[in-house]
């Protein structure tokens, strides 16, 4: 019976903890300074790759 009384508080605490975890996963490296430079995106990899025509002769 006591759980019914504390259910809203437990639910709010659980949502708060989940929200903090999501924020840490999303913005943690930027906030904590773990990554000094951004990882390259697909456009940068395309410029570094070697493209040539393939001939089947």
CHARMM internal coordinates of N, CA and C (Angstrom, degrees):
IC EDIT
DIST 1 N 1 CA 1.4501
DIST 1 CA 1 C 1.5284
ANGL 1 N 1 CA 1 C 111.48
DIST 1 C 2 N 1.3214
ANGL 1 CA 1 C 2 N 116.13
DIHE 1 N 1 CA 1 C 2 N -30.73
DIST 2 N 2 CA 1.4637
ANGL 1 C 2 N 2 CA 119.44
DIHE 1 CA 1 C 2 N 2 CA -178.52
DIST 2 CA 2 C 1.5253
ANGL 2 N 2 CA 2 C 111.63
DIHE 1 C 2 N 2 CA 2 C -69.43
DIST 2 C 3 N 1.3491
ANGL 2 CA 2 C 3 N 116.05
DIHE 2 N 2 CA 2 C 3 N -29.67
DIST 3 N 3 CA 1.4667
ANGL 2 C 3 N 3 CA 118.50
DIHE 2 CA 2 C 3 N 3 CA -179.62
DIST 3 CA 3 C 1.5192
ANGL 3 N 3 CA 3 C 111.55
DIHE 2 C 3 N 3 CA 3 C -62.80
DIST 3 C 4 N 1.3372
ANGL 3 CA 3 C 4 N 116.80
DIHE 3 N 3 CA 3 C 4 N -33.90
DIST 4 N 4 CA 1.4621
ANGL 3 C 4 N 4 CA 120.91
DIHE 3 CA 3 C 4 N 4 CA 179.83
DIST 4 CA 4 C 1.5257
ANGL 4 N 4 CA 4 C 110.12
DIHE 3 C 4 N 4 CA 4 C -63.28
DIST 4 C 5 N 1.3176
ANGL 4 CA 4 C 5 N 117.26
DIHE 4 N 4 CA 4 C 5 N -34.99
DIST 5 N 5 CA 1.4670
ANGL 4 C 5 N 5 CA 120.37
DIHE 4 CA 4 C 5 N 5 CA 179.77
DIST 5 CA 5 C 1.5215
ANGL 5 N 5 CA 5 C 112.02
DIHE 4 C 5 N 5 CA 5 C -71.80
DIST 5 C 6 N 1.3423
ANGL 5 CA 5 C 6 N 117.21
DIHE 5 N 5 CA 5 C 6 N -35.65
DIST 6 N 6 CA 1.4585
ANGL 5 C 6 N 6 CA 121.02
DIHE 5 CA 5 C 6 N 6 CA -176.72
DIST 6 CA 6 C 1.5195
ANGL 6 N 6 CA 6 C 113.77
DIHE 5 C 6 N 6 CA 6 C -93.76
DIST 6 C 7 N 1.3349
ANGL 6 CA 6 C 7 N 118.23
DIHE 6 N 6 CA 6 C 7 N -0.33
DIST 7 N 7 CA 1.4586
ANGL 6 C 7 N 7 CA 121.18
DIHE 6 CA 6 C 7 N 7 CA -176.05
DIST 7 CA 7 C 1.5258
ANGL 7 N 7 CA 7 C 113.20
DIHE 6 C 7 N 7 CA 7 C -57.84
DIST 7 C 8 N 1.3403
ANGL 7 CA 7 C 8 N 121.08
DIHE 7 N 7 CA 7 C 8 N -46.65
DIST 8 N 8 CA 1.4739
ANGL 7 C 8 N 8 CA 118.92
DIHE 7 CA 7 C 8 N 8 CA 179.89
DIST 8 CA 8 C 1.5309
ANGL 8 N 8 CA 8 C 112.66
DIHE 7 C 8 N 8 CA 8 C -61.87
DIST 8 C 9 N 1.3237
ANGL 8 CA 8 C 9 N 117.34
DIHE 8 N 8 CA 8 C 9 N -39.09
DIST 9 N 9 CA 1.4560
ANGL 8 C 9 N 9 CA 120.01
DIHE 8 CA 8 C 9 N 9 CA 179.44
DIST 9 CA 9 C 1.5216
ANGL 9 N 9 CA 9 C 111.33
DIHE 8 C 9 N 9 CA 9 C -68.25
DIST 9 C 10 N 1.3239
ANGL 9 CA 9 C 10 N 117.64
DIHE 9 N 9 CA 9 C 10 N -40.26
DIST 10 N 10 CA 1.4626
ANGL 9 C 10 N 10 CA 121.58
DIHE 9 CA 9 C 10 N 10 CA 178.94
DIST 10 CA 10 C 1.5239
ANGL 10 N 10 CA 10 C 110.27
DIHE 9 C 10 N 10 CA 10 C -66.82
DIST 10 C 11 N 1.3276
ANGL 10 CA 10 C 11 N 117.46
DIHE 10 N 10 CA 10 C 11 N -39.91
DIST 11 N 11 CA 1.4627
ANGL 10 C 11 N 11 CA 121.34
DIHE 10 CA 10 C 11 N 11 CA 178.95
DIST 11 CA 11 C 1.5295
ANGL 11 N 11 CA 11 C 110.88
DIHE 10 C 11 N 11 CA 11 C -65.69
DIST 11 C 12 N 1.3248
ANGL 11 CA 11 C 12 N 117.17
DIHE 11 N 11 CA 11 C 12 N -42.35
DIST 12 N 12 CA 1.4653
ANGL 11 C 12 N 12 CA 120.51
DIHE 11 CA 11 C 12 N 12 CA 178.70
DIST 12 CA 12 C 1.5254
ANGL 12 N 12 CA 12 C 110.97
DIHE 11 C 12 N 12 CA 12 C -65.41
DIST 12 C 13 N 1.3220
ANGL 12 CA 12 C 13 N 117.16
DIHE 12 N 12 CA 12 C 13 N -40.85
DIST 13 N 13 CA 1.4577
ANGL 12 C 13 N 13 CA 120.57
DIHE 12 CA 12 C 13 N 13 CA 177.83
DIST 13 CA 13 C 1.5257
ANGL 13 N 13 CA 13 C 110.94
DIHE 12 C 13 N 13 CA 13 C -64.03
DIST 13 C 14 N 1.3178
ANGL 13 CA 13 C 14 N 117.71
DIHE 13 N 13 CA 13 C 14 N -41.42
DIST 14 N 14 CA 1.4669
ANGL 13 C 14 N 14 CA 121.17
DIHE 13 CA 13 C 14 N 14 CA 179.05
DIST 14 CA 14 C 1.5251
ANGL 14 N 14 CA 14 C 110.86
DIHE 13 C 14 N 14 CA 14 C -64.13
DIST 14 C 15 N 1.3226
ANGL 14 CA 14 C 15 N 118.14
DIHE 14 N 14 CA 14 C 15 N -43.06
DIST 15 N 15 CA 1.4664
ANGL 14 C 15 N 15 CA 120.94
DIHE 14 CA 14 C 15 N 15 CA 177.87
DIST 15 CA 15 C 1.5217
ANGL 15 N 15 CA 15 C 111.49
DIHE 14 C 15 N 15 CA 15 C -64.22
DIST 15 C 16 N 1.3284
ANGL 15 CA 15 C 16 N 117.16
DIHE 15 N 15 CA 15 C 16 N -38.28
DIST 16 N 16 CA 1.4564
ANGL 15 C 16 N 16 CA 120.96
DIHE 15 CA 15 C 16 N 16 CA 177.91
DIST 16 CA 16 C 1.5246
ANGL 16 N 16 CA 16 C 110.53
DIHE 15 C 16 N 16 CA 16 C -63.95
DIST 16 C 17 N 1.3286
ANGL 16 CA 16 C 17 N 117.18
DIHE 16 N 16 CA 16 C 17 N -44.52
DIST 17 N 17 CA 1.4641
ANGL 16 C 17 N 17 CA 120.74
DIHE 16 CA 16 C 17 N 17 CA -179.37
DIST 17 CA 17 C 1.5301
ANGL 17 N 17 CA 17 C 110.69
DIHE 16 C 17 N 17 CA 17 C -65.11
DIST 17 C 18 N 1.3155
ANGL 17 CA 17 C 18 N 116.95
DIHE 17 N 17 CA 17 C 18 N -42.61
DIST 18 N 18 CA 1.4647
ANGL 17 C 18 N 18 CA 120.42
DIHE 17 CA 17 C 18 N 18 CA 177.62
DIST 18 CA 18 C 1.5250
ANGL 18 N 18 CA 18 C 110.55
DIHE 17 C 18 N 18 CA 18 C -62.85
DIST 18 C 19 N 1.3194
ANGL 18 CA 18 C 19 N 117.55
DIHE 18 N 18 CA 18 C 19 N -41.13
DIST 19 N 19 CA 1.4630
ANGL 18 C 19 N 19 CA 120.83
DIHE 18 CA 18 C 19 N 19 CA 178.07
DIST 19 CA 19 C 1.5166
ANGL 19 N 19 CA 19 C 112.37
DIHE 18 C 19 N 19 CA 19 C -63.14
DIST 19 C 20 N 1.3270
ANGL 19 CA 19 C 20 N 116.87
DIHE 19 N 19 CA 19 C 20 N -40.98
DIST 20 N 20 CA 1.4690
ANGL 19 C 20 N 20 CA 120.34
DIHE 19 CA 19 C 20 N 20 CA 177.91
DIST 20 CA 20 C 1.5203
ANGL 20 N 20 CA 20 C 110.09
DIHE 19 C 20 N 20 CA 20 C -64.83
DIST 20 C 21 N 1.3181
ANGL 20 CA 20 C 21 N 117.92
DIHE 20 N 20 CA 20 C 21 N -41.26
DIST 21 N 21 CA 1.4649
ANGL 20 C 21 N 21 CA 120.99
DIHE 20 CA 20 C 21 N 21 CA 178.48
DIST 21 CA 21 C 1.5192
ANGL 21 N 21 CA 21 C 110.86
DIHE 20 C 21 N 21 CA 21 C -62.33
DIST 21 C 22 N 1.3226
ANGL 21 CA 21 C 22 N 117.00
DIHE 21 N 21 CA 21 C 22 N -42.69
DIST 22 N 22 CA 1.4626
ANGL 21 C 22 N 22 CA 120.83
DIHE 21 CA 21 C 22 N 22 CA 178.94
DIST 22 CA 22 C 1.5235
ANGL 22 N 22 CA 22 C 110.33
DIHE 21 C 22 N 22 CA 22 C -63.25
DIST 22 C 23 N 1.3244
ANGL 22 CA 22 C 23 N 117.66
DIHE 22 N 22 CA 22 C 23 N -42.94
DIST 23 N 23 CA 1.4660
ANGL 22 C 23 N 23 CA 120.30
DIHE 22 CA 22 C 23 N 23 CA 178.74
DIST 23 CA 23 C 1.5173
ANGL 23 N 23 CA 23 C 111.74
DIHE 22 C 23 N 23 CA 23 C -64.69
DIST 23 C 24 N 1.3209
ANGL 23 CA 23 C 24 N 118.09
DIHE 23 N 23 CA 23 C 24 N -39.06
DIST 24 N 24 CA 1.4600
ANGL 23 C 24 N 24 CA 121.11
DIHE 23 CA 23 C 24 N 24 CA 178.48
DIST 24 CA 24 C 1.5270
ANGL 24 N 24 CA 24 C 110.34
DIHE 23 C 24 N 24 CA 24 C -65.29
DIST 24 C 25 N 1.3283
ANGL 24 CA 24 C 25 N 117.46
DIHE 24 N 24 CA 24 C 25 N -42.44
DIST 25 N 25 CA 1.4553
ANGL 24 C 25 N 25 CA 120.00
DIHE 24 CA 24 C 25 N 25 CA 178.40
DIST 25 CA 25 C 1.5169
ANGL 25 N 25 CA 25 C 112.01
DIHE 24 C 25 N 25 CA 25 C -66.49
DIST 25 C 26 N 1.3258
ANGL 25 CA 25 C 26 N 117.09
DIHE 25 N 25 CA 25 C 26 N -35.39
DIST 26 N 26 CA 1.4649
ANGL 25 C 26 N 26 CA 120.74
DIHE 25 CA 25 C 26 N 26 CA -176.58
DIST 26 CA 26 C 1.5262
ANGL 26 N 26 CA 26 C 112.19
DIHE 25 C 26 N 26 CA 26 C -78.90
DIST 26 C 27 N 1.3382
ANGL 26 CA 26 C 27 N 117.72
DIHE 26 N 26 CA 26 C 27 N -47.33
DIST 27 N 27 CA 1.4599
ANGL 26 C 27 N 27 CA 121.41
DIHE 26 CA 26 C 27 N 27 CA -171.85
DIST 27 CA 27 C 1.5240
ANGL 27 N 27 CA 27 C 113.59
DIHE 26 C 27 N 27 CA 27 C -115.25
DIST 27 C 28 N 1.3205
ANGL 27 CA 27 C 28 N 118.07
DIHE 27 N 27 CA 27 C 28 N 6.49
DIST 28 N 28 CA 1.4587
ANGL 27 C 28 N 28 CA 121.16
DIHE 27 CA 27 C 28 N 28 CA -175.86
DIST 28 CA 28 C 1.5099
ANGL 28 N 28 CA 28 C 115.24
DIHE 27 C 28 N 28 CA 28 C -58.59
DIST 28 C 29 N 1.3416
ANGL 28 CA 28 C 29 N 118.92
DIHE 28 N 28 CA 28 C 29 N -50.34
DIST 29 N 29 CA 1.4663
ANGL 28 C 29 N 29 CA 118.52
DIHE 28 CA 28 C 29 N 29 CA -178.99
DIST 29 CA 29 C 1.5260
ANGL 29 N 29 CA 29 C 113.13
DIHE 28 C 29 N 29 CA 29 C -60.53
DIST 29 C 30 N 1.3193
ANGL 29 CA 29 C 30 N 117.75
DIHE 29 N 29 CA 29 C 30 N -35.13
DIST 30 N 30 CA 1.4673
ANGL 29 C 30 N 30 CA 120.18
DIHE 29 CA 29 C 30 N 30 CA 179.10
DIST 30 CA 30 C 1.5201
ANGL 30 N 30 CA 30 C 111.31
DIHE 29 C 30 N 30 CA 30 C -73.50
DIST 30 C 31 N 1.3254
ANGL 30 CA 30 C 31 N 116.66
DIHE 30 N 30 CA 30 C 31 N -41.72
DIST 31 N 31 CA 1.4616
ANGL 30 C 31 N 31 CA 119.67
DIHE 30 CA 30 C 31 N 31 CA -177.56
DIST 31 CA 31 C 1.5208
ANGL 31 N 31 CA 31 C 112.08
DIHE 30 C 31 N 31 CA 31 C -71.13
DIST 31 C 32 N 1.3162
ANGL 31 CA 31 C 32 N 117.26
DIHE 31 N 31 CA 31 C 32 N -38.05
DIST 32 N 32 CA 1.4610
ANGL 31 C 32 N 32 CA 121.14
DIHE 31 CA 31 C 32 N 32 CA -176.95
DIST 32 CA 32 C 1.5214
ANGL 32 N 32 CA 32 C 112.57
DIHE 31 C 32 N 32 CA 32 C -89.35
DIST 32 C 33 N 1.3230
ANGL 32 CA 32 C 33 N 117.72
DIHE 32 N 32 CA 32 C 33 N -8.66
DIST 33 N 33 CA 1.4565
ANGL 32 C 33 N 33 CA 120.58
DIHE 32 CA 32 C 33 N 33 CA 179.34
DIST 33 CA 33 C 1.5173
ANGL 33 N 33 CA 33 C 113.17
DIHE 32 C 33 N 33 CA 33 C 71.97
DIST 33 C 34 N 1.3242
ANGL 33 CA 33 C 34 N 117.85
DIHE 33 N 33 CA 33 C 34 N 31.36
DIST 34 N 34 CA 1.4546
ANGL 33 C 34 N 34 CA 120.24
DIHE 33 CA 33 C 34 N 34 CA -178.40
DIST 34 CA 34 C 1.5186
ANGL 34 N 34 CA 34 C 112.06
DIHE 33 C 34 N 34 CA 34 C -77.12
DIST 34 C 35 N 1.3044
ANGL 34 CA 34 C 35 N 117.26
DIHE 34 N 34 CA 34 C 35 N -31.32
DIST 35 N 35 CA 1.4564
ANGL 34 C 35 N 35 CA 121.41
DIHE 34 CA 34 C 35 N 35 CA -178.39
DIST 35 CA 35 C 1.5231
ANGL 35 N 35 CA 35 C 108.26
DIHE 34 C 35 N 35 CA 35 C -110.70
DIST 35 C 36 N 1.3193
ANGL 35 CA 35 C 36 N 116.65
DIHE 35 N 35 CA 35 C 36 N 119.65
DIST 36 N 36 CA 1.4628
ANGL 35 C 36 N 36 CA 120.23
DIHE 35 CA 35 C 36 N 36 CA -176.12
DIST 36 CA 36 C 1.5206
ANGL 36 N 36 CA 36 C 112.30
DIHE 35 C 36 N 36 CA 36 C -83.68
DIST 36 C 37 N 1.3094
ANGL 36 CA 36 C 37 N 117.12
DIHE 36 N 36 CA 36 C 37 N -23.55
DIST 37 N 37 CA 1.4599
ANGL 36 C 37 N 37 CA 120.12
DIHE 36 CA 36 C 37 N 37 CA 176.70
DIST 37 CA 37 C 1.5169
ANGL 37 N 37 CA 37 C 108.32
DIHE 36 C 37 N 37 CA 37 C -140.73
DIST 37 C 38 N 1.3057
ANGL 37 CA 37 C 38 N 114.80
DIHE 37 N 37 CA 37 C 38 N 153.72
DIST 38 N 38 CA 1.4645
ANGL 37 C 38 N 38 CA 119.96
DIHE 37 CA 37 C 38 N 38 CA -177.01
DIST 38 CA 38 C 1.5245
ANGL 38 N 38 CA 38 C 110.07
DIHE 37 C 38 N 38 CA 38 C -74.24
DIST 38 C 39 N 1.3063
ANGL 38 CA 38 C 39 N 115.15
DIHE 38 N 38 CA 38 C 39 N 150.63
DIST 39 N 39 CA 1.4549
ANGL 38 C 39 N 39 CA 119.59
DIHE 38 CA 38 C 39 N 39 CA 175.17
DIST 39 CA 39 C 1.5217
ANGL 39 N 39 CA 39 C 109.57
DIHE 38 C 39 N 39 CA 39 C -70.47
DIST 39 C 40 N 1.3261
ANGL 39 CA 39 C 40 N 118.07
DIHE 39 N 39 CA 39 C 40 N 147.79
DIST 40 N 40 CA 1.4693
ANGL 39 C 40 N 40 CA 119.74
DIHE 39 CA 39 C 40 N 40 CA -178.92
DIST 40 CA 40 C 1.5253
ANGL 40 N 40 CA 40 C 111.12
DIHE 39 C 40 N 40 CA 40 C -66.75
DIST 40 C 41 N 1.3108
ANGL 40 CA 40 C 41 N 115.20
DIHE 40 N 40 CA 40 C 41 N 144.37
DIST 41 N 41 CA 1.4564
ANGL 40 C 41 N 41 CA 118.90
DIHE 40 CA 40 C 41 N 41 CA 177.74
DIST 41 CA 41 C 1.5298
ANGL 41 N 41 CA 41 C 109.70
DIHE 40 C 41 N 41 CA 41 C -92.00
DIST 41 C 42 N 1.3038
ANGL 41 CA 41 C 42 N 116.71
DIHE 41 N 41 CA 41 C 42 N -178.85
DIST 42 N 42 CA 1.4683
ANGL 41 C 42 N 42 CA 120.81
DIHE 41 CA 41 C 42 N 42 CA -176.01
DIST 42 CA 42 C 1.5151
ANGL 42 N 42 CA 42 C 112.09
DIHE 41 C 42 N 42 CA 42 C -64.31
DIST 42 C 43 N 1.3371
ANGL 42 CA 42 C 43 N 118.38
DIHE 42 N 42 CA 42 C 43 N -32.18
DIST 43 N 43 CA 1.4609
ANGL 42 C 43 N 43 CA 120.98
DIHE 42 CA 42 C 43 N 43 CA -178.70
DIST 43 CA 43 C 1.5241
ANGL 43 N 43 CA 43 C 110.57
DIHE 42 C 43 N 43 CA 43 C -64.57
DIST 43 C 44 N 1.3131
ANGL 43 CA 43 C 44 N 117.33
DIHE 43 N 43 CA 43 C 44 N -40.85
DIST 44 N 44 CA 1.4594
ANGL 43 C 44 N 44 CA 120.22
DIHE 43 CA 43 C 44 N 44 CA 179.07
DIST 44 CA 44 C 1.5259
ANGL 44 N 44 CA 44 C 111.30
DIHE 43 C 44 N 44 CA 44 C -67.50
DIST 44 C 45 N 1.3271
ANGL 44 CA 44 C 45 N 117.14
DIHE 44 N 44 CA 44 C 45 N -36.86
DIST 45 N 45 CA 1.4585
ANGL 44 C 45 N 45 CA 119.26
DIHE 44 CA 44 C 45 N 45 CA 177.30
DIST 45 CA 45 C 1.5161
ANGL 45 N 45 CA 45 C 111.03
DIHE 44 C 45 N 45 CA 45 C -67.38
DIST 45 C 46 N 1.3287
ANGL 45 CA 45 C 46 N 118.16
DIHE 45 N 45 CA 45 C 46 N -34.77
DIST 46 N 46 CA 1.4616
ANGL 45 C 46 N 46 CA 120.75
DIHE 45 CA 45 C 46 N 46 CA 178.34
DIST 46 CA 46 C 1.5180
ANGL 46 N 46 CA 46 C 111.05
DIHE 45 C 46 N 46 CA 46 C -63.84
DIST 46 C 47 N 1.3351
ANGL 46 CA 46 C 47 N 117.74
DIHE 46 N 46 CA 46 C 47 N -37.20
DIST 47 N 47 CA 1.4623
ANGL 46 C 47 N 47 CA 120.26
DIHE 46 CA 46 C 47 N 47 CA 179.59
DIST 47 CA 47 C 1.5236
ANGL 47 N 47 CA 47 C 111.53
DIHE 46 C 47 N 47 CA 47 C -69.45
DIST 47 C 48 N 1.3287
ANGL 47 CA 47 C 48 N 118.05
DIHE 47 N 47 CA 47 C 48 N -30.58
DIST 48 N 48 CA 1.4586
ANGL 47 C 48 N 48 CA 121.32
DIHE 47 CA 47 C 48 N 48 CA -177.82
DIST 48 CA 48 C 1.5227
ANGL 48 N 48 CA 48 C 113.04
DIHE 47 C 48 N 48 CA 48 C -85.49
DIST 48 C 49 N 1.3041
ANGL 48 CA 48 C 49 N 117.26
DIHE 48 N 48 CA 48 C 49 N -15.09
DIST 49 N 49 CA 1.4593
ANGL 48 C 49 N 49 CA 119.38
DIHE 48 CA 48 C 49 N 49 CA -176.77
DIST 49 CA 49 C 1.5286
ANGL 49 N 49 CA 49 C 110.56
DIHE 48 C 49 N 49 CA 49 C -80.39
DIST 49 C 50 N 1.3079
ANGL 49 CA 49 C 50 N 114.54
DIHE 49 N 49 CA 49 C 50 N 155.70
DIST 50 N 50 CA 1.4630
ANGL 49 C 50 N 50 CA 121.15
DIHE 49 CA 49 C 50 N 50 CA -179.31
DIST 50 CA 50 C 1.5115
ANGL 50 N 50 CA 50 C 108.16
DIHE 49 C 50 N 50 CA 50 C -101.04
DIST 50 C 51 N 1.3177
ANGL 50 CA 50 C 51 N 116.22
DIHE 50 N 50 CA 50 C 51 N 119.14
DIST 51 N 51 CA 1.4478
ANGL 50 C 51 N 51 CA 121.31
DIHE 50 CA 50 C 51 N 51 CA -179.57
DIST 51 CA 51 C 1.5145
ANGL 51 N 51 CA 51 C 109.20
DIHE 50 C 51 N 51 CA 51 C -113.19
DIST 51 C 52 N 1.3051
ANGL 51 CA 51 C 52 N 115.96
DIHE 51 N 51 CA 51 C 52 N 136.40
DIST 52 N 52 CA 1.4681
ANGL 51 C 52 N 52 CA 120.64
DIHE 51 CA 51 C 52 N 52 CA 176.12
DIST 52 CA 52 C 1.5204
ANGL 52 N 52 CA 52 C 108.22
DIHE 51 C 52 N 52 CA 52 C -152.04
DIST 52 C 53 N 1.3041
ANGL 52 CA 52 C 53 N 114.00
DIHE 52 N 52 CA 52 C 53 N 161.81
DIST 53 N 53 CA 1.4536
ANGL 52 C 53 N 53 CA 120.37
DIHE 52 CA 52 C 53 N 53 CA 178.94
DIST 53 CA 53 C 1.5279
ANGL 53 N 53 CA 53 C 108.80
DIHE 52 C 53 N 53 CA 53 C -77.38
DIST 53 C 54 N 1.3147
ANGL 53 CA 53 C 54 N 115.48
DIHE 53 N 53 CA 53 C 54 N 142.02
DIST 54 N 54 CA 1.4633
ANGL 53 C 54 N 54 CA 120.94
DIHE 53 CA 53 C 54 N 54 CA 176.39
DIST 54 CA 54 C 1.5120
ANGL 54 N 54 CA 54 C 108.77
DIHE 53 C 54 N 54 CA 54 C -104.65
DIST 54 C 55 N 1.3328
ANGL 54 CA 54 C 55 N 115.61
DIHE 54 N 54 CA 54 C 55 N 125.00
DIST 55 N 55 CA 1.4617
ANGL 54 C 55 N 55 CA 118.72
DIHE 54 CA 54 C 55 N 55 CA 178.35
DIST 55 CA 55 C 1.5284
ANGL 55 N 55 CA 55 C 109.50
DIHE 54 C 55 N 55 CA 55 C -109.40
DIST 55 C 56 N 1.3026
ANGL 55 CA 55 C 56 N 115.62
DIHE 55 N 55 CA 55 C 56 N 136.57
DIST 56 N 56 CA 1.4657
ANGL 55 C 56 N 56 CA 121.51
DIHE 55 CA 55 C 56 N 56 CA 179.24
DIST 56 CA 56 C 1.5108
ANGL 56 N 56 CA 56 C 108.19
DIHE 55 C 56 N 56 CA 56 C -107.50
DIST 56 C 57 N 1.3262
ANGL 56 CA 56 C 57 N 116.62
DIHE 56 N 56 CA 56 C 57 N 78.53
DIST 57 N 57 CA 1.4712
ANGL 56 C 57 N 57 CA 119.98
DIHE 56 CA 56 C 57 N 57 CA -178.05
DIST 57 CA 57 C 1.5080
ANGL 57 N 57 CA 57 C 111.48
DIHE 56 C 57 N 57 CA 57 C -104.15
END
COOR INIT
IC SEED 1 N 1 CA 1 C
IC BUILD
